[in-house]
Amino acid sequence: MMELVDSHAHLDAEQFADDCGAVIERAAAAGVVKILTMGDSIESSARSVALADRHEAVYAAVGIHPEEARPMTAEDDDSLAAWTEMEKVVAIGEIGLDYYWEKDEEKRALQRRIFVRQLDLARQLQLPVCIHDREAHGDMIRLLKTEGRGLRGVLHCYSGSWEMAQELLPYGWYFGIDGPLTYKNASCPTSCAACLPRGSSSRRIRRICRPFPTAASAMSRPMSVTLRRRRRNFAEKILKSLPRERGRTRECFMEFERKFF
């Protein structure tokens, strides 16, 4: 049986409250060996982390979804950063922009501020991101080219055009072709599915492996005590490992990246 990884689930949703364990077991029986469950608020992120701790096959991402947008606090930053100290918390997500449901410009601006703040968080924590983008393609391209430079991740449930995808491919982003592909008017996802390169190009691999991507905007923003401690600890691990890792094969470097990133 082919082994599969479900890279985007919401196992903490109320629909699974009574039978989440059974859902995970049925997934395993069908060949899904790992599931990444997303947080979409601070409360949801806490539940996702708990699920990852409870179930061997489940991993977690933590973040605030644009539909749950509210002003973030330093305490929120610290909570998200603290969760990423856990081995099975592997990404920041689900984050992004959603203009389909939100028409108020002030609230859209709040979404953008929260999105940028979480991109900065992902950069400081050296974690990939899972991005939600619905009818916000112009702002999404602009922010990923500026605030998202050097980050890695996936545009989940991609609904943009092939032209937009071409603008982002050189930066190493991945694209999730999901449910919208089945919609009657799904011309954009269909064209992208036909045109997107399959597999990982060497350029993408280099982007993913590049250590310490930074952006001026991230360096100018103050970090919380938790983030400063994590960055310092991360730097110490790198320095201690350099003599051992120097000269090793690319496969060993990939193992090194998985260990510390």
PyRosetta script that sets phi, psi and omega in degrees:
from pyrosetta import init, pose_from_sequence

init()
pose = pose_from_sequence("MMELVDSHAHLDAEQFADDCGAVIERAAAAGVVKILTMGDSIESSARSVALADRHEAVYAAVGIHPEEARPMTAEDDDSLAAWTEMEKVVAIGEIGLDYYWEKDEEKRALQRRIFVRQLDLARQLQLPVCIHDREAHGDMIRLLKTEGRGLRGVLHCYSGSWEMAQELLPYGWYFGIDGPLTYKNASCPTSCAACLPRGSSSRRIRRICRPFPTAASAMSRPMSVTLRRRRRNFAEKILKSLPRERGRTRECFMEFERKFF")
pose.set_psi(1, 136.3)
pose.set_omega(1, 176.8)
pose.set_phi(2, -66.4)
pose.set_psi(2, 135.0)
pose.set_omega(2, 176.9)
pose.set_phi(3, -90.9)
pose.set_psi(3, 131.5)
pose.set_omega(3, -176.1)
pose.set_phi(4, -121.1)
pose.set_psi(4, 155.0)
pose.set_omega(4, 173.1)
pose.set_phi(5, -121.5)
pose.set_psi(5, 122.4)
pose.set_omega(5, 174.0)
pose.set_phi(6, -85.4)
pose.set_psi(6, 106.7)
pose.set_omega(6, -173.0)
pose.set_phi(7, -87.3)
pose.set_psi(7, 1.7)
pose.set_omega(7, 179.7)
pose.set_phi(8, -156.3)
pose.set_psi(8, 105.0)
pose.set_omega(8, 177.2)
pose.set_phi(9, -137.0)
pose.set_psi(9, 165.5)
pose.set_omega(9, 175.2)
pose.set_phi(10, -130.2)
pose.set_psi(10, 69.5)
pose.set_omega(10, -175.2)
pose.set_phi(11, -68.8)
pose.set_psi(11, -15.1)
pose.set_omega(11, 179.4)
pose.set_phi(12, -84.2)
pose.set_psi(12, -1.6)
pose.set_omega(12, -179.6)
pose.set_phi(13, -62.8)
pose.set_psi(13, 150.6)
pose.set_omega(13, -175.3)
pose.set_phi(14, -61.9)
pose.set_psi(14, -23.9)
pose.set_omega(14, 178.5)
pose.set_phi(15, -61.7)
pose.set_psi(15, -22.8)
pose.set_omega(15, -178.1)
pose.set_phi(16, -104.7)
pose.set_psi(16, 9.2)
pose.set_omega(16, -173.8)
pose.set_phi(17, -59.1)
pose.set_psi(17, -35.7)
pose.set_omega(17, -173.9)
pose.set_phi(18, -93.2)
pose.set_psi(18, -19.6)
pose.set_omega(18, -173.6)
pose.set_phi(19, -141.3)
pose.set_psi(19, 31.1)
pose.set_omega(19, -178.0)
pose.set_phi(20, -57.8)
pose.set_psi(20, -43.8)
pose.set_omega(20, 179.0)
pose.set_phi(21, -59.2)
pose.set_psi(21, -41.8)
pose.set_omega(21, 179.1)
pose.set_phi(22, -66.6)
pose.set_psi(22, -37.0)
pose.set_omega(22, 177.1)
pose.set_phi(23, -61.0)
pose.set_psi(23, -44.7)
pose.set_omega(23, 180.0)
pose.set_phi(24, -64.8)
pose.set_psi(24, -38.9)
pose.set_omega(24, 178.1)
pose.set_phi(25, -65.4)
pose.set_psi(25, -42.1)
pose.set_omega(25, 179.0)
pose.set_phi(26, -65.6)
pose.set_psi(26, -36.9)
pose.set_omega(26, 177.4)
pose.set_phi(27, -62.7)
pose.set_psi(27, -43.9)
pose.set_omega(27, 179.1)
pose.set_phi(28, -61.9)
pose.set_psi(28, -39.9)
pose.set_omega(28, 179.1)
pose.set_phi(29, -64.5)
pose.set_psi(29, -26.9)
pose.set_omega(29, 179.3)
pose.set_phi(30, -89.5)
pose.set_psi(30, 1.7)
pose.set_omega(30, 176.9)
pose.set_phi(31, 100.7)
pose.set_psi(31, 4.7)
pose.set_omega(31, 177.7)
pose.set_phi(32, -86.2)
pose.set_psi(32, 103.7)
pose.set_omega(32, -171.3)
pose.set_phi(33, -89.5)
pose.set_psi(33, -20.6)
pose.set_omega(33, 177.9)
pose.set_phi(34, -142.2)
pose.set_psi(34, 145.1)
pose.set_omega(34, 179.4)
pose.set_phi(35, -132.0)
pose.set_psi(35, 129.2)
pose.set_omega(35, 174.3)
pose.set_phi(36, -101.6)
pose.set_psi(36, 112.4)
pose.set_omega(36, -178.7)
pose.set_phi(37, -100.1)
pose.set_psi(37, 133.3)
pose.set_omega(37, -172.2)
pose.set_phi(38, -93.5)
pose.set_psi(38, 144.7)
pose.set_omega(38, 166.4)
pose.set_phi(39, -90.2)
pose.set_psi(39, 147.9)
pose.set_omega(39, 174.9)
pose.set_phi(40, -128.2)
pose.set_psi(40, 4.8)
pose.set_omega(40, 173.4)
pose.set_phi(41, -159.5)
pose.set_psi(41, 174.9)
pose.set_omega(41, 176.5)
pose.set_phi(42, -61.9)
pose.set_psi(42, -43.1)
pose.set_omega(42, -179.7)
pose.set_phi(43, -66.2)
pose.set_psi(43, -44.1)
pose.set_omega(43, 178.5)
pose.set_phi(44, -64.3)
pose.set_psi(44, -38.6)
pose.set_omega(44, 178.3)
pose.set_phi(45, -62.1)
pose.set_psi(45, -40.3)
pose.set_omega(45, 177.8)
pose.set_phi(46, -61.3)
pose.set_psi(46, -41.7)
pose.set_omega(46, 178.7)
pose.set_phi(47, -66.7)
pose.set_psi(47, -38.7)
pose.set_omega(47, 179.6)
pose.set_phi(48, -64.3)
pose.set_psi(48, -41.2)
pose.set_omega(48, 177.5)
pose.set_phi(49, -62.5)
pose.set_psi(49, -41.0)
pose.set_omega(49, 179.4)
pose.set_phi(50, -63.6)
pose.set_psi(50, -39.6)
pose.set_omega(50, 178.4)
pose.set_phi(51, -64.4)
pose.set_psi(51, -41.8)
pose.set_omega(51, 178.2)
pose.set_phi(52, -63.3)
pose.set_psi(52, -36.3)
pose.set_omega(52, 179.2)
pose.set_phi(53, -70.0)
pose.set_psi(53, -29.9)
pose.set_omega(53, -174.3)
pose.set_phi(54, -86.5)
pose.set_psi(54, -31.1)
pose.set_omega(54, -173.3)
pose.set_phi(55, -119.6)
pose.set_psi(55, 126.9)
pose.set_omega(55, -175.6)
pose.set_phi(56, -59.6)
pose.set_psi(56, -36.6)
pose.set_omega(56, -174.5)
pose.set_phi(57, -83.1)
pose.set_psi(57, -7.1)
pose.set_omega(57, -173.3)
pose.set_phi(58, -101.8)
pose.set_psi(58, 134.0)
pose.set_omega(58, 172.6)
pose.set_phi(59, -119.7)
pose.set_psi(59, 163.8)
pose.set_omega(59, -173.2)
pose.set_phi(60, -127.8)
pose.set_psi(60, 148.7)
pose.set_omega(60, 164.1)
pose.set_phi(61, -118.1)
pose.set_psi(61, 150.0)
pose.set_omega(61, -177.9)
pose.set_phi(62, -126.6)
pose.set_psi(62, 141.2)
pose.set_omega(62, 180.0)
pose.set_phi(63, 169.9)
pose.set_psi(63, -179.5)
pose.set_omega(63, -178.7)
pose.set_phi(64, -119.0)
pose.set_psi(64, 118.1)
pose.set_omega(64, -179.3)
pose.set_phi(65, -71.3)
pose.set_psi(65, 147.8)
pose.set_omega(65, -179.8)
pose.set_phi(66, -59.2)
pose.set_psi(66, -29.4)
pose.set_omega(66, 177.8)
pose.set_phi(67, -70.3)
pose.set_psi(67, -16.1)
pose.set_omega(67, 178.1)
pose.set_phi(68, -104.6)
pose.set_psi(68, 19.7)
pose.set_omega(68, -172.7)
pose.set_phi(69, -60.4)
pose.set_psi(69, 132.3)
pose.set_omega(69, 172.6)
pose.set_phi(70, -156.5)
pose.set_psi(70, 158.7)
pose.set_omega(70, -179.5)
pose.set_phi(71, -56.4)
pose.set_psi(71, 127.5)
pose.set_omega(71, 179.0)
pose.set_phi(72, -84.1)
pose.set_psi(72, 150.4)
pose.set_omega(72, 179.5)
pose.set_phi(73, -116.4)
pose.set_psi(73, 167.8)
pose.set_omega(73, 174.8)
pose.set_phi(74, -60.8)
pose.set_psi(74, -32.0)
pose.set_omega(74, 177.4)
pose.set_phi(75, -64.6)
pose.set_psi(75, -38.8)
pose.set_omega(75, 176.2)
pose.set_phi(76, -62.0)
pose.set_psi(76, -45.5)
pose.set_omega(76, 177.6)
pose.set_phi(77, -56.5)
pose.set_psi(77, -45.7)
pose.set_omega(77, -177.8)
pose.set_phi(78, -66.1)
pose.set_psi(78, -37.6)
pose.set_omega(78, 178.8)
pose.set_phi(79, -63.5)
pose.set_psi(79, -48.4)
pose.set_omega(79, 180.0)
pose.set_phi(80, -61.8)
pose.set_psi(80, -44.5)
pose.set_omega(80, -179.4)
pose.set_phi(81, -64.5)
pose.set_psi(81, -40.2)
pose.set_omega(81, -179.4)
pose.set_phi(82, -63.4)
pose.set_psi(82, -40.4)
pose.set_omega(82, 179.0)
pose.set_phi(83, -62.6)
pose.set_psi(83, -35.4)
pose.set_omega(83, -177.9)
pose.set_phi(84, -69.7)
pose.set_psi(84, -9.6)
pose.set_omega(84, 173.1)
pose.set_phi(85, -67.6)
pose.set_psi(85, -20.0)
pose.set_omega(85, 179.8)
pose.set_phi(86, -76.7)
pose.set_psi(86, 139.5)
pose.set_omega(86, -174.6)
pose.set_phi(87, -60.0)
pose.set_psi(87, -32.2)
pose.set_omega(87, -173.9)
pose.set_phi(88, -95.1)
pose.set_psi(88, 7.6)
pose.set_omega(88, 170.5)
pose.set_phi(89, -97.1)
pose.set_psi(89, 112.6)
pose.set_omega(89, -164.0)
pose.set_phi(90, -120.5)
pose.set_psi(90, 0.3)
pose.set_omega(90, -177.4)
pose.set_phi(91, -160.7)
pose.set_psi(91, 165.0)
pose.set_omega(91, 170.2)
pose.set_phi(92, -103.3)
pose.set_psi(92, 120.3)
pose.set_omega(92, -178.6)
pose.set_phi(93, 171.1)
pose.set_psi(93, 156.5)
pose.set_omega(93, 14.9)
pose.set_phi(94, -99.8)
pose.set_psi(94, 125.4)
pose.set_omega(94, -176.5)
pose.set_phi(95, -125.2)
pose.set_psi(95, 165.7)
pose.set_omega(95, 176.4)
pose.set_phi(96, 147.9)
pose.set_psi(96, -148.7)
pose.set_omega(96, -177.5)
pose.set_phi(97, -132.8)
pose.set_psi(97, 139.4)
pose.set_omega(97, 176.8)
pose.set_phi(98, -138.4)
pose.set_psi(98, 102.1)
pose.set_omega(98, 179.0)
pose.set_phi(99, -95.9)
pose.set_psi(99, -3.9)
pose.set_omega(99, 179.4)
pose.set_phi(100, -66.5)
pose.set_psi(100, -47.1)
pose.set_omega(100, -178.3)
pose.set_phi(101, -88.5)
pose.set_psi(101, -30.6)
pose.set_omega(101, -175.2)
pose.set_phi(102, -101.2)
pose.set_psi(102, 116.0)
pose.set_omega(102, -179.1)
pose.set_phi(103, -103.8)
pose.set_psi(103, -16.9)
pose.set_omega(103, -177.9)
pose.set_phi(104, -75.0)
pose.set_psi(104, 124.9)
pose.set_omega(104, -174.1)
pose.set_phi(105, -66.7)
pose.set_psi(105, -34.5)
pose.set_omega(105, 178.6)
pose.set_phi(106, -65.0)
pose.set_psi(106, -39.2)
pose.set_omega(106, 178.9)
pose.set_phi(107, -73.0)
pose.set_psi(107, -31.7)
pose.set_omega(107, 173.5)
pose.set_phi(108, -64.8)
pose.set_psi(108, -39.5)
pose.set_omega(108, 177.1)
pose.set_phi(109, -62.6)
pose.set_psi(109, -37.9)
pose.set_omega(109, 176.0)
pose.set_phi(110, -62.8)
pose.set_psi(110, -41.8)
pose.set_omega(110, 176.1)
pose.set_phi(111, -56.9)
pose.set_psi(111, -44.1)
pose.set_omega(111, -178.6)
pose.set_phi(112, -64.1)
pose.set_psi(112, -41.4)
pose.set_omega(112, -179.9)
pose.set_phi(113, -64.0)
pose.set_psi(113, -43.3)
pose.set_omega(113, -179.9)
pose.set_phi(114, -66.2)
pose.set_psi(114, -40.0)
pose.set_omega(114, 179.2)
pose.set_phi(115, -61.0)
pose.set_psi(115, -49.0)
pose.set_omega(115, 179.8)
pose.set_phi(116, -61.5)
pose.set_psi(116, -41.0)
pose.set_omega(116, -180.0)
pose.set_phi(117, -61.7)
pose.set_psi(117, -38.7)
pose.set_omega(117, -179.6)
pose.set_phi(118, -77.6)
pose.set_psi(118, -29.8)
pose.set_omega(118, 171.1)
pose.set_phi(119, -62.0)
pose.set_psi(119, -42.9)
pose.set_omega(119, 176.8)
pose.set_phi(120, -61.4)
pose.set_psi(120, -41.2)
pose.set_omega(120, 179.0)
pose.set_phi(121, -61.4)
pose.set_psi(121, -45.4)
pose.set_omega(121, 179.2)
pose.set_phi(122, -61.0)
pose.set_psi(122, -39.3)
pose.set_omega(122, 179.1)
pose.set_phi(123, -65.0)
pose.set_psi(123, -44.4)
pose.set_omega(123, -179.0)
pose.set_phi(124, -66.6)
pose.set_psi(124, -32.4)
pose.set_omega(124, -179.5)
pose.set_phi(125, -90.0)
pose.set_psi(125, -5.2)
pose.set_omega(125, -179.2)
pose.set_phi(126, 58.3)
pose.set_psi(126, 49.1)
pose.set_omega(126, -179.5)
pose.set_phi(127, -122.1)
pose.set_psi(127, 150.2)
pose.set_omega(127, 173.0)
pose.set_phi(128, -72.0)
pose.set_psi(128, 166.1)
pose.set_omega(128, -178.4)
pose.set_phi(129, -124.9)
pose.set_psi(129, 150.4)
pose.set_omega(129, 171.3)
pose.set_phi(130, -112.9)
pose.set_psi(130, 121.1)
pose.set_omega(130, -168.8)
pose.set_phi(131, -112.0)
pose.set_psi(131, 134.4)
pose.set_omega(131, 174.4)
pose.set_phi(132, -104.2)
pose.set_psi(132, 125.3)
pose.set_omega(132, 179.7)
pose.set_phi(133, -138.6)
pose.set_psi(133, 110.9)
pose.set_omega(133, 178.1)
pose.set_phi(134, -130.9)
pose.set_psi(134, 113.4)
pose.set_omega(134, 179.4)
pose.set_phi(135, 53.7)
pose.set_psi(135, 36.0)
pose.set_omega(135, 176.6)
pose.set_phi(136, -133.9)
pose.set_psi(136, 32.0)
pose.set_omega(136, -167.5)
pose.set_phi(137, -62.6)
pose.set_psi(137, -40.5)
pose.set_omega(137, -179.1)
pose.set_phi(138, -61.5)
pose.set_psi(138, -50.0)
pose.set_omega(138, 178.4)
pose.set_phi(139, -66.3)
pose.set_psi(139, -34.8)
pose.set_omega(139, -180.0)
pose.set_phi(140, -63.7)
pose.set_psi(140, -46.6)
pose.set_omega(140, 178.2)
pose.set_phi(141, -59.4)
pose.set_psi(141, -47.1)
pose.set_omega(141, -177.7)
pose.set_phi(142, -59.9)
pose.set_psi(142, -45.8)
pose.set_omega(142, -176.5)
pose.set_phi(143, -71.6)
pose.set_psi(143, -37.2)
pose.set_omega(143, 179.0)
pose.set_phi(144, -69.0)
pose.set_psi(144, -31.9)
pose.set_omega(144, 178.9)
pose.set_phi(145, -74.8)
pose.set_psi(145, -23.9)
pose.set_omega(145, -178.9)
pose.set_phi(146, -105.2)
pose.set_psi(146, -71.1)
pose.set_omega(146, -176.7)
pose.set_phi(147, -72.3)
pose.set_psi(147, -22.0)
pose.set_omega(147, -177.1)
pose.set_phi(148, -97.5)
pose.set_psi(148, 5.5)
pose.set_omega(148, -177.7)
pose.set_phi(149, -60.3)
pose.set_psi(149, 131.6)
pose.set_omega(149, 177.9)
pose.set_phi(150, 89.8)
pose.set_psi(150, -13.2)
pose.set_omega(150, 178.2)
pose.set_phi(151, -82.1)
pose.set_psi(151, 164.7)
pose.set_omega(151, 176.4)
pose.set_phi(152, -129.5)
pose.set_psi(152, 153.9)
pose.set_omega(152, -179.6)
pose.set_phi(153, 160.7)
pose.set_psi(153, -164.0)
pose.set_omega(153, -174.4)
pose.set_phi(154, -132.1)
pose.set_psi(154, 140.7)
pose.set_omega(154, 169.2)
pose.set_phi(155, -87.8)
pose.set_psi(155, 100.5)
pose.set_omega(155, -174.7)
pose.set_phi(156, -68.5)
pose.set_psi(156, 141.7)
pose.set_omega(156, 173.8)
pose.set_phi(157, 51.7)
pose.set_psi(157, 51.6)
pose.set_omega(157, -170.8)
pose.set_phi(158, -62.5)
pose.set_psi(158, 130.6)
pose.set_omega(158, -179.5)
pose.set_phi(159, -127.1)
pose.set_psi(159, 9.4)
pose.set_omega(159, 178.8)
pose.set_phi(160, -80.5)
pose.set_psi(160, -176.1)
pose.set_omega(160, -177.3)
pose.set_phi(161, -87.7)
pose.set_psi(161, 167.0)
pose.set_omega(161, 174.7)
pose.set_phi(162, -65.0)
pose.set_psi(162, -34.3)
pose.set_omega(162, 178.2)
pose.set_phi(163, -62.3)
pose.set_psi(163, -42.2)
pose.set_omega(163, 177.2)
pose.set_phi(164, -63.8)
pose.set_psi(164, -43.6)
pose.set_omega(164, 179.5)
pose.set_phi(165, -59.9)
pose.set_psi(165, -38.9)
pose.set_omega(165, 179.3)
pose.set_phi(166, -63.5)
pose.set_psi(166, -32.0)
pose.set_omega(166, 178.1)
pose.set_phi(167, -69.4)
pose.set_psi(167, -30.1)
pose.set_omega(167, -174.7)
pose.set_phi(168, -96.7)
pose.set_psi(168, -21.8)
pose.set_omega(168, -178.9)
pose.set_phi(169, -56.1)
pose.set_psi(169, -41.2)
pose.set_omega(169, 179.9)
pose.set_phi(170, -61.9)
pose.set_psi(170, -18.6)
pose.set_omega(170, 179.9)
pose.set_phi(171, -89.3)
pose.set_psi(171, -1.1)
pose.set_omega(171, 174.1)
pose.set_phi(172, 91.0)
pose.set_psi(172, 12.7)
pose.set_omega(172, -178.5)
pose.set_phi(173, -77.5)
pose.set_psi(173, 151.0)
pose.set_omega(173, 174.1)
pose.set_phi(174, -105.0)
pose.set_psi(174, 160.1)
pose.set_omega(174, -175.1)
pose.set_phi(175, -130.0)
pose.set_psi(175, 127.9)
pose.set_omega(175, 177.8)
pose.set_phi(176, -92.6)
pose.set_psi(176, 118.5)
pose.set_omega(176, 176.5)
pose.set_phi(177, -98.5)
pose.set_psi(177, 104.3)
pose.set_omega(177, -167.7)
pose.set_phi(178, -123.9)
pose.set_psi(178, -139.9)
pose.set_omega(178, -174.4)
pose.set_phi(179, -51.9)
pose.set_psi(179, -41.2)
pose.set_omega(179, -178.7)
pose.set_phi(180, -56.3)
pose.set_psi(180, -19.7)
pose.set_omega(180, 177.8)
pose.set_phi(181, -59.7)
pose.set_psi(181, -24.6)
pose.set_omega(181, -176.7)
pose.set_phi(182, -89.9)
pose.set_psi(182, -6.8)
pose.set_omega(182, -178.1)
pose.set_phi(183, -70.8)
pose.set_psi(183, 149.6)
pose.set_omega(183, -177.8)
pose.set_phi(184, -61.0)
pose.set_psi(184, -36.0)
pose.set_omega(184, -177.9)
pose.set_phi(185, -100.3)
pose.set_psi(185, 28.6)
pose.set_omega(185, -172.2)
pose.set_phi(186, -85.3)
pose.set_psi(186, 57.6)
pose.set_omega(186, -179.5)
pose.set_phi(187, -71.0)
pose.set_psi(187, -39.1)
pose.set_omega(187, -177.9)
pose.set_phi(188, -66.5)
pose.set_psi(188, -52.7)
pose.set_omega(188, 178.4)
pose.set_phi(189, -60.1)
pose.set_psi(189, -34.5)
pose.set_omega(189, -179.8)
pose.set_phi(190, -65.7)
pose.set_psi(190, -45.6)
pose.set_omega(190, -179.8)
pose.set_phi(191, -66.2)
pose.set_psi(191, -37.4)
pose.set_omega(191, 178.4)
pose.set_phi(192, -66.4)
pose.set_psi(192, -41.3)
pose.set_omega(192, 179.4)
pose.set_phi(193, -60.1)
pose.set_psi(193, -33.8)
pose.set_omega(193, -179.5)
pose.set_phi(194, -77.1)
pose.set_psi(194, -27.6)
pose.set_omega(194, -170.7)
pose.set_phi(195, -103.9)
pose.set_psi(195, -26.9)
pose.set_omega(195, -175.8)
pose.set_phi(196, -61.8)
pose.set_psi(196, 139.6)
pose.set_omega(196, 177.5)
pose.set_phi(197, -64.9)
pose.set_psi(197, 142.6)
pose.set_omega(197, 179.0)
pose.set_phi(198, -93.2)
pose.set_psi(198, 140.6)
pose.set_omega(198, -179.2)
pose.set_phi(199, 79.8)
pose.set_psi(199, -171.5)
pose.set_omega(199, -176.1)
pose.set_phi(200, -106.8)
pose.set_psi(200, 121.7)
pose.set_omega(200, 174.2)
pose.set_phi(201, -74.4)
pose.set_psi(201, 161.9)
pose.set_omega(201, 178.9)
pose.set_phi(202, -62.7)
pose.set_psi(202, -32.0)
pose.set_omega(202, 178.6)
pose.set_phi(203, -62.9)
pose.set_psi(203, -41.9)
pose.set_omega(203, 179.6)
pose.set_phi(204, -66.3)
pose.set_psi(204, -40.7)
pose.set_omega(204, -179.2)
pose.set_phi(205, -62.4)
pose.set_psi(205, -41.5)
pose.set_omega(205, 178.7)
pose.set_phi(206, -63.4)
pose.set_psi(206, -40.5)
pose.set_omega(206, 179.7)
pose.set_phi(207, -62.4)
pose.set_psi(207, -42.6)
pose.set_omega(207, -178.0)
pose.set_phi(208, -67.3)
pose.set_psi(208, -35.9)
pose.set_omega(208, -175.5)
pose.set_phi(209, -83.6)
pose.set_psi(209, -13.8)
pose.set_omega(209, -174.5)
pose.set_phi(210, -64.7)
pose.set_psi(210, 121.6)
pose.set_omega(210, -178.2)
pose.set_phi(211, -79.8)
pose.set_psi(211, 151.7)
pose.set_omega(211, 173.2)
pose.set_phi(212, 52.2)
pose.set_psi(212, 52.6)
pose.set_omega(212, 170.0)
pose.set_phi(213, -66.8)
pose.set_psi(213, 137.3)
pose.set_omega(213, -178.0)
pose.set_phi(214, -134.5)
pose.set_psi(214, 163.1)
pose.set_omega(214, 174.7)
pose.set_phi(215, -139.9)
pose.set_psi(215, 147.1)
pose.set_omega(215, -176.7)
pose.set_phi(216, -59.9)
pose.set_psi(216, -36.1)
pose.set_omega(216, -178.4)
pose.set_phi(217, -64.5)
pose.set_psi(217, -37.1)
pose.set_omega(217, -179.4)
pose.set_phi(218, -70.6)
pose.set_psi(218, -38.5)
pose.set_omega(218, -176.7)
pose.set_phi(219, -70.6)
pose.set_psi(219, -23.0)
pose.set_omega(219, -177.3)
pose.set_phi(220, -86.7)
pose.set_psi(220, -11.4)
pose.set_omega(220, -178.5)
pose.set_phi(221, -92.2)
pose.set_psi(221, 142.4)
pose.set_omega(221, -179.2)
pose.set_phi(222, -68.7)
pose.set_psi(222, 144.1)
pose.set_omega(222, 177.6)
pose.set_phi(223, -103.0)
pose.set_psi(223, 149.2)
pose.set_omega(223, 176.2)
pose.set_phi(224, -72.4)
pose.set_psi(224, 167.5)
pose.set_omega(224, 179.1)
pose.set_phi(225, -60.2)
pose.set_psi(225, -40.1)
pose.set_omega(225, -179.7)
pose.set_phi(226, -61.9)
pose.set_psi(226, -44.2)
pose.set_omega(226, -178.9)
pose.set_phi(227, -66.9)
pose.set_psi(227, -39.5)
pose.set_omega(227, 177.7)
pose.set_phi(228, -61.3)
pose.set_psi(228, -42.6)
pose.set_omega(228, 179.9)
pose.set_phi(229, -64.4)
pose.set_psi(229, -43.1)
pose.set_omega(229, -178.8)
pose.set_phi(230, -64.4)
pose.set_psi(230, -42.8)
pose.set_omega(230, 179.9)
pose.set_phi(231, -62.9)
pose.set_psi(231, -41.7)
pose.set_omega(231, 179.5)
pose.set_phi(232, -63.9)
pose.set_psi(232, -44.5)
pose.set_omega(232, 179.1)
pose.set_phi(233, -62.4)
pose.set_psi(233, -40.3)
pose.set_omega(233, -179.9)
pose.set_phi(234, -63.1)
pose.set_psi(234, -44.2)
pose.set_omega(234, 179.7)
pose.set_phi(235, -62.0)
pose.set_psi(235, -39.5)
pose.set_omega(235, 179.1)
pose.set_phi(236, -63.6)
pose.set_psi(236, -39.9)
pose.set_omega(236, 178.0)
pose.set_phi(237, -63.3)
pose.set_psi(237, -42.9)
pose.set_omega(237, 179.5)
pose.set_phi(238, -61.1)
pose.set_psi(238, -48.1)
pose.set_omega(238, -176.9)
pose.set_phi(239, -62.4)
pose.set_psi(239, -40.7)
pose.set_omega(239, 179.8)
pose.set_phi(240, -67.5)
pose.set_psi(240, -29.2)
pose.set_omega(240, -174.1)
pose.set_phi(241, -89.5)
pose.set_psi(241, -17.7)
pose.set_omega(241, -173.8)
pose.set_phi(242, -56.2)
pose.set_psi(242, -47.9)
pose.set_omega(242, -179.2)
pose.set_phi(243, -60.8)
pose.set_psi(243, -34.8)
pose.set_omega(243, -178.3)
pose.set_phi(244, -74.7)
pose.set_psi(244, -34.4)
pose.set_omega(244, -173.7)
pose.set_phi(245, -87.8)
pose.set_psi(245, -22.3)
pose.set_omega(245, -174.7)
pose.set_phi(246, -60.7)
pose.set_psi(246, 130.8)
pose.set_omega(246, 176.8)
pose.set_phi(247, 86.7)
pose.set_psi(247, -0.7)
pose.set_omega(247, -178.8)
pose.set_phi(248, -83.4)
pose.set_psi(248, 171.7)
pose.set_omega(248, -175.2)
pose.set_phi(249, -73.6)
pose.set_psi(249, 166.5)
pose.set_omega(249, 178.9)
pose.set_phi(250, -61.4)
pose.set_psi(250, -35.9)
pose.set_omega(250, 179.3)
pose.set_phi(251, -62.2)
pose.set_psi(251, -40.0)
pose.set_omega(251, 178.6)
pose.set_phi(252, -68.1)
pose.set_psi(252, -34.7)
pose.set_omega(252, 177.6)
pose.set_phi(253, -65.4)
pose.set_psi(253, -39.3)
pose.set_omega(253, 177.7)
pose.set_phi(254, -62.2)
pose.set_psi(254, -38.6)
pose.set_omega(254, 176.3)
pose.set_phi(255, -63.8)
pose.set_psi(255, -40.4)
pose.set_omega(255, 177.3)
pose.set_phi(256, -60.7)
pose.set_psi(256, -43.1)
pose.set_omega(256, 179.8)
pose.set_phi(257, -63.3)
pose.set_psi(257, -44.4)
pose.set_omega(257, -179.9)
pose.set_phi(258, -62.5)
pose.set_psi(258, -34.3)
pose.set_omega(258, -176.8)
pose.set_phi(259, -68.2)
pose.set_psi(259, -41.3)
pose.set_omega(259, -171.9)
pose.set_phi(260, -106.8)
pose.set_psi(260, -19.6)
pose.set_omega(260, -178.8)
pose.set_phi(261, -95.0)
pose.dump_pdb("model.pdb")
